[in-house]
Amino acid sequence: MKFSLVPVVLTLALVACKAPVKLDNASVEDRQAAAAAAEKSQTPILGNSLLKDAANAARSNNVAPLDLASKDASAGGVGAGSLARSNASGSAGASGTSGSAAGGSAAAGSAASRLASAAAADAALVLKERIVYFDFDSFVIRTEARPLIEAHARRLRADAKLRVALEGHTDERGGREYNLGLGQKRADAVRKALSLLGVSDNQMEAVSFGKEKPAVPGNSEAAMQENRRVEINYR
């Protein structure tokens, strides 16, 4: 019987190709170079001799081996930088929030200061100016008297316990009864203006003295202008 060695050789060759390749004898540097070369080539690397050849080829082609340590260090550096930037952003955000709160407090303080200044100005005006002047034979409130009336209205609204007497006066021209009526109309005009500005009716009383109580004696135009008036007297 004749035996042929060809099938046996082919079988052994196939088994050898399928067997796992042992690279225990190869250096770490050769493995890294071979791995880098394998990434760039479709050709399988078998055996230590081919591994060394692939490593040498990789070196000649300037293929750098993998350096996981440097990658880890770089990643750590990036992470640290990101954390630092995040902390810096958080600090900046906190500073911005603090700045906004400080700005809000400053604005509130400024508004309160303006209100206090306005109240002080009103008080000074109310103490100094308590007379509303009128034209001859008229009970129409002049435009320039409006700020004065508004200041008294604010004071009366702020303190409901305050009471005022609105006293109407005229100059000496005309009869007594006519001037009493004109003085009353002037007092009522100021009372209506204060009421429209929010002052309660029970805080005001409108009365007329006609020409009986002149502020300035005499019949000159200047004197008569001083006498055509409504006096705002607090009680």
For each residue, the residues with C-beta under 8 A, 3 or more apart:
1:
2:
3:
4: 7
5: 8 9
6: 9 10
7: 4 10 11
8: 5 11 12
9: 5 6 12 13
10: 6 7 13 14
11: 7 8 14 15
12: 8 9 15 16
13: 9 10 16 17
14: 10 11 17 18
15: 11 12 18 19
16: 12 13 19
17: 13 14 46
18: 14 15
19: 15 16
20:
21: 45 46 47
22: 25
23: 26 31 48 51
24:
25: 22 48
26: 23 30 31 34 48 51 52 55
27: 30 31
28: 31 32
29: 32 33 55 65
30: 26 27 33 34 51 52 55
31: 23 26 27 28 34 35 51
32: 28 29 35 36 65 66
33: 29 30 36 37 54 55 58 59 63 65
34: 26 30 31 37 38 45 51 54 55 58
35: 31 32 38 39 65 66
36: 32 33 39 40 58 63 64 65 66
37: 33 34 40 41 45 54 55 57 58 61 63
38: 34 35 41 45 54
39: 35 36
40: 36 37 63
41: 37 38
42:
43:
44:
45: 21 34 37 38 50 51 54
46: 17 21 50
47: 21 50 51
48: 23 25 26 51 52
49: 52 53
50: 45 46 47 53 54
51: 23 26 30 31 34 45 47 48 54 55
52: 26 30 48 49 55 56
53: 49 50 56 57
54: 33 34 37 38 45 50 51 57 58
55: 26 29 30 33 34 37 51 52 58 59
56: 52 53 59 60
57: 37 53 54 60 61
58: 33 34 36 37 54 55 61 63 65
59: 33 55 56 62 63
60: 56 57
61: 37 57 58
62: 59
63: 33 36 37 40 58 59
64: 36 67
65: 29 32 33 35 36 58
66: 32 35 36 71
67: 64 70 71
68: 71 72
69: 72 73
70: 67 73 74
71: 66 67 68 74 75
72: 68 69 75 76
73: 69 70 76 77
74: 70 71 77 78
75: 71 72 78 79
76: 72 73 79 80
77: 73 74 80 81
78: 74 75 81 82
79: 75 76 82 83
80: 76 77 83 84
81: 77 78 84 85
82: 78 79 85 86
83: 79 80 86 87
84: 80 81 87 88
85: 81 82 88 89
86: 82 83 89 90
87: 83 84 90 91
88: 84 85 91 92
89: 85 86 92 93
90: 86 87 93 94
91: 87 88 94 95
92: 88 89 95 96
93: 89 90 96 97
94: 90 91 97 98
95: 91 92 98 99
96: 92 93 99 100
97: 93 94 100 101
98: 94 95 101 102
99: 95 96 102 103
100: 96 97 103 104
101: 97 98 104 105
102: 98 99 105 106
103: 99 100 106 107
104: 100 101 107 108
105: 101 102 108 109
106: 102 103 109 110
107: 103 104 110 111
108: 104 105 111 112
109: 105 106 112 113
110: 106 107 113 114
111: 107 108 114 115
112: 108 109 115 116
113: 109 110 116 117
114: 110 111 117 118
115: 111 112 118 119
116: 112 113 119 120
117: 113 114 120 121
118: 114 115 121 122
119: 115 116 122 123 154 158
120: 116 117 123 124
121: 117 118 124 125 151
122: 118 119 125 126 151 154 155
123: 119 120 126 127 155
124: 120 121 127 128
125: 121 122 128 129 147 148 151
126: 122 123 129 130 151 152 155
127: 123 124
128: 124 125
129: 125 126 148 151
130: 126 152 231 232 233
131: 229 230 231 232
132: 141 142 145 148 149 186 190 229 230 232
133: 142 145 225 226 228 229
134: 138 139 140 141 142 186 228 229 230
135: 138 140 142 228
136: 171 224 228
137: 174 182
138: 134 135
139: 134 182 185 186 188 189
140: 134 135 189
141: 132 134 145 146 149 189 190 193
142: 132 133 134 135 145
143: 146
144: 147
145: 132 133 141 142 148 149
146: 141 143 149 150 193
147: 125 144 150 151
148: 125 129 132 145 151 152
149: 132 141 145 146 152 153 190 193 194 197
150: 146 147 153 154 197
151: 121 122 125 126 129 147 148 154 155
152: 126 130 148 149 155 156 164 194 232
153: 149 150 156 157 193 194 197 198 199
154: 119 122 150 151 157 158 197
155: 122 123 126 151 152 158 159 162
156: 152 153 159 162 164 194 199 200 203 204
157: 153 154 160 197 198 199
158: 119 154 155
159: 155 156 162
160: 157 200 203
161:
162: 155 156 159 203 234
163: 203 204 205 234 235
164: 152 156 203 204 205 232 233 234 235
165: 205 207 232 233 235
166: 187 190 191 194 204 205 206 207 230 231 232
167: 183 187 207 208 209 230 231 233
168: 182 183 184 185 186 187 188 206 207 208 209 210 229 230
169: 183 186 208 209 210 211 213 214 215 227 228 229 230 231
170: 173 174 179 182 183 186 210 211 227 228
171: 136 211 214 223 224 225 227 228
172: 211 214 219 224 227
173: 170 211 224
174: 137 170 178 179 182 211
175: 178 179
176: 179 180 210 211 212
177: 180 181
178: 174 175 181 182
179: 170 174 175 176 182 183 210 211
180: 176 177 183 184 208 209 210
181: 177 178 184 185 208
182: 137 139 168 170 174 178 179 185 186 208 210
183: 167 168 169 170 179 180 186 187 208 209 210 211
184: 168 180 181 187 188 206 207 208
185: 139 168 181 182 188 189
186: 132 134 139 168 169 170 182 183 189 190 208 228 229 230
187: 166 167 168 183 184 190 191 206 207 208 230
188: 139 168 184 185 191 192 206
189: 139 140 141 185 186 192 193 230
190: 132 141 149 166 186 187 193 194 206 230 232
191: 166 187 188 194 195 204 206
192: 188 189 195 196
193: 141 146 149 153 189 190 196 197
194: 149 152 153 156 166 190 191 197 199 204
195: 191 192 198 199 201 204
196: 192 193
197: 149 150 153 154 157 193 194
198: 153 157 195
199: 153 156 157 194 195 203 204
200: 156 160 203 204
201: 195 204
202:
203: 156 160 162 163 164 199 200
204: 156 163 164 166 191 194 195 199 200 201
205: 163 164 165 166
206: 166 168 184 187 188 190 191
207: 165 166 167 168 184 187
208: 167 168 169 180 181 182 183 184 186 187
209: 167 168 169 180 183 212 213
210: 168 169 170 176 179 180 182 183
211: 169 170 171 172 173 174 176 179 183 214 227
212: 176 209
213: 169 209
214: 169 171 172 211 217 223 227
215: 169 226 227 229
216: 222 223 226 227
217: 214 223
218: 223
219: 172 223 224
220: 223 224
221: 224 225
222: 216 225 226
223: 171 214 216 217 218 219 220 226 227
224: 136 171 172 173 219 220 221 227 228
225: 133 171 221 222 228
226: 133 215 216 222 223 229
227: 169 170 171 172 211 214 215 216 223 224
228: 133 134 135 136 169 170 171 186 224 225
229: 131 132 133 134 168 169 186 215 226
230: 131 132 134 166 167 168 169 186 187 189 190
231: 130 131 166 167 169
232: 130 131 132 152 164 165 166 190
233: 130 164 165 167
234: 162 163 164
235: 163 164 165
